Amino acid sequence: MDITHHVAVRPRTDPQRVVGVVGVATVVVLLLLAIGVGLGRQPLPLPVVLGFGVGLLGTLALAVARYDAVVAVGVLLLAAVRIEPAPADLLFGVLIAVAFATWRFDLQRVPLSVALLVSAFLALNLLASIEVIDAGRALNFFAITLYLAVFGLWLASYVNSVARARLVLVAYLAGAVISAALACLALAAQFPGSDVFVSGPRAQGLFKDPNVFGPFLVPAALVLMEELVAPRLLRLRFLPKLALLSIVTLGVLFSFSRAAWLNLAVGVVVLFAVLALRRGGGRQTVTLFVGTLFAGGALWAAVAATSSLSFLEQRASLQTYDTQRFGAQLNGLHLATEYPLGVGPGQFERVSDISAHSTYVRAIAEEGVLGMLVVLGLMLLTLGFAARNAGGGFDTYGIGSAALFAAWSGLLANSFFVDTLHWRHLWLVAALIWAATTLRVRYPRR
């Protein structure tokens, strides 16, 4: 049997399937209720509501007729998260609903340990809600967490063939490359709408913050690096891939996000280490090193051409607000001692003047010590899955396991200094790792 192609399976009614469908369906209902309450708190003009409804119905019709095409558009739109819910969220919300209705959401394609940890974290969010100060903020924040958790589980079940893996990868790379190119161009020259892609001297693409834009590009850079030496899904030659890699790394550099630089640096080190340890990896490592030198030369030339060296040096040094950030993190640890169950989802900014700037600090403050342990457990479990996949060469239907391991390692490092819980690409990378893990468990002799 060719396991690289999706095989239709008749709906099953065994207890595990029934429990899974009921549980996730309950999550979706809660999400829709949260969105409805949120809109009720902030009424929108009638034309906007009508436009939203027509767009939603049109997306529903398109999702039923061209399911994979809507997935591609949704992944492409992950590069645009200026408001929440973002355009991609609306598409994926419809897709997930269609997946339930047509039995395409198969929780058996998600590792059971992952599903349990995600469910536990959502339950701890609800338990911590008894301490909330701002109920509206708590509902909105929890709704986003809920949606992203379901999104990650759905995407892991969706990527079950080479064709779907290529679709997701190409759409994500297209969004990353286009947004990086437009942001870098907007820094170099003005054109109609160029202000949208920058924040002062920093590139931010269609994100609210350069500190999210930069890390969004890092997994794309790492995937392109592995594709340079071990081509699988991208039907491009070496030089076009190298050009795309240079554009993406320029976007990371010009985001001037120190956490993004750390993210990329950790990822590159892990990627080189994995490739070097593989059989016959010496030649691949040398080839990748040459390509990296070329991309580094392009970065240096771009910095020199844009006279950004002084600002680069300034951003690389310690900033005056760093002490405030660390103070906020200490405050989060103090909150955990006062509120064992946490202060509730999204409440950190209500009890602190500065955001948490750490996924782990936010978790311990808002969901208590148990919530932080669950988040840390999910992060480390996924890291272990990624490491085992990379060590055994189990790709996600062609998406390089070394790149995914490197990308997740970078995201874990990034999460110490930036709150990454609501990053769409965090759940995207996790879902691809989970999909490969299920494949490895089901077909260990692939």
C-alpha positions in Angstrom: 0.0 0.0 0.0 1.3 3.5 -0.9 1.1 5.4 2.4 2.1 8.7 0.8 -1.3 9.1 -0.7 -4.6 9.7 1.2 -6.8 6.7 1.4 -10.5 7.3 2.1 -11.7 5.7 5.3 -15.3 5.2 6.1 -16.5 7.0 9.2 -16.1 4.8 12.3 -18.3 4.8 15.3 -16.0 3.3 17.8 -15.9 5.0 21.3 -12.6 6.8 20.7 -14.0 8.4 17.5 -17.2 9.4 19.2 -15.5 10.9 22.2 -13.1 12.8 20.0 -15.7 14.2 17.8 -18.0 15.2 20.7 -15.0 16.8 22.5 -13.8 18.9 19.6 -17.3 19.8 18.5 -17.9 21.2 22.0 -14.7 23.3 21.6 -16.0 24.7 18.2 -19.4 25.6 19.8 -17.6 27.4 22.6 -15.5 29.3 20.1 -18.5 30.4 18.1 -20.2 31.5 21.3 -17.1 33.5 22.3 -17.0 35.2 18.9 -20.7 36.1 19.2 -20.3 37.5 22.7 -17.3 39.5 21.5 -19.2 41.0 18.6 -22.1 41.8 21.0 -19.8 43.8 23.3 -18.5 45.8 20.3 -21.4 46.2 17.8 -20.3 46.7 14.2 -22.0 48.8 11.5 -24.7 46.9 9.6 -22.8 47.0 6.2 -19.8 45.4 7.9 -21.9 42.7 9.5 -23.6 42.0 6.1 -20.3 41.9 4.3 -19.0 39.5 7.0 -22.0 37.3 6.6 -21.8 37.2 2.8 -18.1 36.5 2.9 -18.6 33.7 5.4 -21.3 32.1 3.2 -19.1 32.4 0.1 -16.2 30.8 1.9 -18.4 28.0 3.1 -19.6 27.3 -0.4 -16.1 27.4 -1.7 -14.8 25.2 1.1 -17.4 22.5 0.3 -16.6 22.7 -3.5 -12.8 23.3 -3.3 -11.6 22.2 0.1 -7.9 22.0 -0.6 -7.9 25.3 -2.5 -9.3 27.1 0.5 -6.7 25.5 2.7 -4.0 26.9 0.4 -5.5 30.4 0.6 -5.7 30.2 4.4 -2.1 29.1 4.8 -1.0 31.9 2.4 -3.0 34.4 4.5 -1.1 33.4 7.7 1.3 36.1 6.6 -1.4 38.7 7.5 -2.3 39.0 11.1 -2.8 42.7 11.6 -6.2 42.2 13.4 -7.8 39.4 15.3 -9.6 37.4 14.1 -7.3 37.5 11.1 -8.5 36.7 7.6 -6.9 33.3 7.8 -8.8 32.6 11.0 -12.1 33.0 9.3 -11.2 30.7 6.5 -9.8 28.0 8.8 -12.9 28.3 11.1 -15.1 27.5 8.1 -12.7 24.7 7.0 -12.7 23.1 10.4 -16.5 23.2 10.5 -16.7 21.6 7.1 -14.2 19.0 8.3 -16.5 18.0 11.1 -19.5 17.9 8.9 -17.8 15.7 6.3 -15.9 13.4 8.7 -12.5 14.8 7.6 -11.3 15.7 11.1 -9.6 12.5 12.2 -8.2 12.8 15.8 -6.6 9.4 15.3 -4.0 11.2 13.2 -2.9 13.2 16.2 -0.7 11.7 19.0 -3.0 10.8 22.0 -0.5 12.5 24.4 -0.7 15.7 22.4 -4.5 15.7 22.4 -4.6 15.1 26.2 -2.1 17.9 27.0 -4.0 20.4 24.8 -7.3 19.4 26.4 -5.7 19.8 29.9 -4.4 23.2 29.1 -7.8 24.4 27.8 -9.5 23.0 30.9 -7.0 24.8 33.1 -7.9 28.0 31.3 -11.5 27.6 32.2 -10.6 26.7 35.8 -8.4 29.8 36.1 -11.3 32.0 34.8 -12.8 32.2 38.3 -10.1 34.8 39.2 -10.5 37.0 36.1 -10.8 40.8 36.5 -11.8 41.6 32.9 -14.3 39.0 31.7 -14.4 40.4 28.2 -10.6 40.3 27.8 -10.6 36.7 29.3 -13.3 35.5 26.8 -11.5 37.0 23.8 -8.1 35.7 24.8 -9.5 32.2 25.6 -11.4 32.1 22.3 -8.1 32.7 20.4 -6.3 30.0 22.4 -9.2 27.6 21.8 -9.3 28.3 18.1 -5.5 27.8 17.7 -5.5 24.6 19.7 -8.3 23.2 17.4 -6.4 24.6 14.3 -3.3 22.7 15.3 -5.1 19.4 15.9 -7.0 19.8 12.6 -3.9 20.6 10.5 -2.1 17.6 11.9 -5.0 15.4 10.7 -5.2 17.3 7.4 -1.6 16.7 6.2 -1.9 13.1 5.3 -0.4 12.9 1.9 2.5 14.3 -0.2 0.1 16.4 -2.2 -1.3 18.1 0.9 2.1 18.5 2.4 3.3 20.2 -0.8 0.2 22.4 -0.8 0.7 23.6 2.8 4.5 24.1 2.3 4.2 26.0 -0.9 1.5 28.3 0.4 3.4 29.1 3.6 6.6 29.7 1.7 4.8 32.0 -0.8 3.3 34.0 2.0 6.7 34.3 3.8 8.7 35.2 0.6 6.1 37.8 -0.7 5.7 39.5 2.7 9.5 39.6 3.2 10.1 41.0 -0.2 7.4 43.7 0.2 8.7 44.7 3.7 12.3 44.9 2.6 11.3 46.9 -0.5 9.2 49.2 1.6 12.3 50.0 3.7 14.4 50.8 0.6 11.9 52.8 -1.4 8.4 54.3 -1.0 5.5 53.1 -3.0 1.7 53.3 -2.6 0.9 51.5 0.7 4.6 51.0 1.6 3.9 52.4 5.1 1.8 49.3 5.9 4.8 47.0 5.7 7.1 48.8 8.0 7.2 50.2 11.6 9.7 53.0 11.5 13.0 51.6 10.4 11.8 48.0 11.0 10.1 45.6 8.7 6.9 44.1 9.9 5.0 42.9 6.8 1.3 42.5 7.5 1.8 41.8 11.2 1.1 44.1 14.1 4.6 43.7 15.5 8.1 43.2 13.9 8.8 40.8 16.7 6.2 38.4 15.2 7.0 39.1 11.6 10.6 38.1 12.0 10.0 34.7 13.7 7.2 33.9 11.1 9.9 33.9 8.4 12.4 31.6 10.3 10.7 28.2 9.7 10.6 29.2 6.0 14.3 29.9 6.0 15.1 26.6 7.6 12.9 24.6 5.3 14.5 26.3 2.3 18.0 25.5 3.7 17.2 21.8 4.0 15.6 21.8 0.5 18.9 23.2 -0.9 20.7 20.0 0.0 17.9 17.5 0.2 15.2 18.5 -2.3 11.9 16.8 -1.9 8.8 18.9 -2.5 9.9 22.1 -4.1 10.3 21.8 -7.9 12.9 24.5 -8.1 16.6 24.4 -8.9 19.4 25.3 -6.5 19.8 29.0 -7.4 16.1 29.9 -7.3 15.9 28.3 -3.8 19.0 30.2 -2.8 17.4 33.5 -4.0 14.2 32.8 -2.0 16.3 32.0 1.1 18.2 35.3 0.8 14.9 37.2 0.6 13.5 35.5 3.7 16.7 36.0 5.7 16.7 39.6 4.7 13.2 39.9 6.2 14.4 38.3 9.4 17.3 40.7 9.6 15.4 43.8 8.8 12.7 43.0 11.4 15.5 44.0 13.8 14.0 41.6 16.3 16.6 40.2 18.6 14.4 37.2 19.5 14.0 36.5 15.8 17.7 36.5 15.3 18.1 34.1 18.3 15.4 32.0 16.8 17.2 31.7 13.5 20.6 31.2 15.0 19.3 28.3 17.2 17.5 26.8 14.2 20.6 27.0 11.9 22.8 25.4 14.6 20.4 22.5 15.1 19.9 22.1 11.3 23.6 21.9 10.7 24.1 19.4 13.6 21.3 17.1 12.4 22.5 17.1 8.8 26.2 16.5 9.9 25.2 13.5 12.0 23.2 11.8 9.2 24.8 9.2 6.9 26.4 11.0 4.0 25.6 14.3 5.6 29.2 15.7 5.2 28.6 16.7 1.6 25.2 18.2 2.4 26.7 20.2 5.3 29.4 21.6 3.0 26.9 22.5 0.3 24.6 24.2 2.9 27.5 26.0 4.4 28.4 27.5 1.0 24.8 28.5 0.4 24.7 30.1 3.9 27.8 32.1 3.2 26.2 33.4 0.0 23.0 34.4 1.8 25.2 36.0 4.5 27.0 38.0 1.9 23.7 39.2 0.5 22.7 40.2 4.0 25.9 42.2 4.5 25.5 43.9 1.2 21.9 44.8 2.0 22.9 46.3 5.3 25.7 48.3 3.7 23.4 49.5 0.9 20.7 50.7 3.3 23.1 52.3 5.8 21.5 50.2 8.5 24.7 49.2 10.3 24.4 51.7 13.1 20.8 50.8 13.8 21.7 47.1 13.7 24.4 47.7 16.3 21.9 49.6 18.4 19.3 46.9 18.3 21.9 44.2 19.1 22.8 45.9 22.4 20.9 45.9 25.7 17.8 48.2 25.5 16.5 50.4 28.3 13.2 48.6 28.4 14.8 45.2 28.9 14.9 45.7 32.7 11.1 46.5 32.6 10.5 43.3 30.7 12.4 41.2 33.2 10.6 43.0 36.0 7.3 42.0 34.4 8.5 38.4 34.3 9.4 38.5 37.9 6.0 39.9 38.6 4.4 36.9 36.8 6.3 34.5 39.0 5.1 36.4 42.1 1.5 36.1 40.8 1.8 32.3 40.7 2.5 32.3 44.5 -0.6 34.4 45.1 -2.9 32.7 42.7 -2.2 28.9 42.6 -4.8 28.5 39.8 -3.7 31.6 37.9 -5.3 34.9 37.3 -7.2 33.7 34.3 -6.6 33.9 30.5 -5.5 37.2 29.1 -5.3 38.9 32.6 -1.6 39.4 32.8 -1.9 42.9 31.2 -4.6 43.7 33.7 -2.4 43.1 36.7 0.9 44.3 35.2 1.9 47.4 33.4 4.0 45.4 30.8 3.1 42.2 28.9 4.7 38.9 30.0 7.1 38.7 27.1 7.4 35.0 27.8 5.1 32.1 27.0 6.1 30.3 30.1 5.7 33.3 32.4 2.3 34.0 31.0 1.2 30.4 31.5 2.4 30.3 35.2 0.7 33.6 35.9 -2.6 32.9 34.1 -3.0 29.2 34.6 -0.8 28.6 37.6 2.1 26.2 38.1 0.1 23.3 36.7 -0.7 25.3 33.6 2.9 26.1 33.1 3.9 22.5 33.5 1.3 21.4 30.9 2.6 24.1 28.4 6.2 23.1 29.1 5.2 19.4 28.7 3.5 20.0 25.4 6.5 22.0 24.1 9.1 19.4 25.2 7.0 16.5 24.1 6.8 18.1 20.6 10.5 18.7 20.7 11.1 15.1 21.5 8.8 14.0 18.7 10.7 16.3 16.3 14.1 15.1 17.5 13.1 11.4 17.0 11.6 12.2 13.6 14.8 14.0 12.5 17.0 11.2 13.9 15.1 8.5 12.0 14.6 10.6 8.9 10.8 10.6 9.2 9.7 13.6 7.1 6.2 15.0 7.1 5.3 13.5 3.7 8.4 15.3 2.3 8.7 18.3 4.5 12.1 18.0 6.0 12.2 16.6 9.6 15.6 18.3 10.2 14.1 21.7 9.3 11.0 21.1 11.5 13.2 20.1 14.5 15.3 23.2 14.0 12.3 25.4 13.6 10.7 24.1 16.8 14.0 24.5 18.7 14.2 28.1 17.6 10.6 28.7 18.6 11.2 27.3 22.1 14.1 29.7 22.6 12.0 32.5 21.2 9.3 31.7 23.7 11.5 32.6 26.7 11.5 36.3 25.5 8.2 36.7 23.6 4.7 35.4 24.2 4.3 33.0 21.4 1.1 31.2 22.5 -1.1 33.0 19.9 1.4 32.7 17.0 -0.3 30.9 14.1 3.0 29.6 12.8 3.8 28.1 16.2 0.8 25.8 15.8 1.6 25.2 12.1 5.1 23.9 12.9 3.8 21.8 15.8 1.0 20.3 13.6 3.5 19.2 10.9 5.7 17.6 13.6 2.6 15.8 15.0 1.6 14.6 11.6 5.1 13.1 11.0 4.9 11.4 14.4 1.7 9.7 13.6 3.1 8.5 10.3 6.2 7.2 12.1 4.1 5.3 14.7 1.7 3.8 12.1 4.3 2.9 9.5 7.7 2.5 11.3 9.1 0.6 8.2 8.1 3.2 5.7 
